[in-house]
Amino acid sequence: MTQYLLSMMQPHGDDQTPPPDALARIMVEVGRIRDELSSRGAWVFGNGLLGPSEAATVRLVDGKALVTDGPFVEMKEHLGGITIIDVVDRADALAWARRYAEATTLPIEVRPFR
């Protein structure tokens, strides 16, 4: 089995959030996917993230840590949530990513762990 990171890429901006009734339906479907992954022993971890305004970037400058509020780069979309799954192969990971993409209507990046 191989662990994969499924990154949910969310459009940037408050006006990009679905209305509450649509978001509720999305979250029900996301819960179903997580339950199915769990029942197969493939779900490792997952959760949504607060928006980029809650982020901080830490980098070293002349040996000292410099903390900057927010993300480091300008972007049209941001990481909205992650799920880590443990599946047989890339094809299986892509199939689960498709389910998440269908449920959320968001792009899902799939990357294996080393």
Rosetta blueprint (number, residue, H / E / L):
1 M L
2 T E
3 Q E
4 Y E
5 L E
6 L E
7 S E
8 M E
9 M E
10 Q E
11 P E
12 H L
13 G L
14 D H
15 D H
16 Q H
17 T L
18 P L
19 P L
20 P H
21 D H
22 A H
23 L H
24 A H
25 R H
26 I H
27 M H
28 V H
29 E H
30 V H
31 G H
32 R H
33 I H
34 R H
35 D H
36 E H
37 L H
38 S H
39 S H
40 R L
41 G L
42 A L
43 W E
44 V E
45 F E
46 G E
47 N E
48 G E
49 L L
50 L L
51 G L
52 P H
53 S H
54 E H
55 A L
56 A E
57 T E
58 V E
59 R E
60 L E
61 V E
62 D L
63 G L
64 K E
65 A E
66 L E
67 V E
68 T E
69 D E
70 G L
71 P L
72 F L
73 V L
74 E L
75 M L
76 K L
77 E E
78 H E
79 L E
80 G E
81 G E
82 I E
83 T E
84 I E
85 I E
86 D E
87 V E
88 V L
89 D L
90 R H
91 A H
92 D H
93 A H
94 L H
95 A H
96 W H
97 A H
98 R H
99 R H
100 Y H
101 A H
102 E H
103 A H
104 T H
105 T L
106 L L
107 P L
108 I E
109 E E
110 V E
111 R E
112 P E
113 F L
114 R L
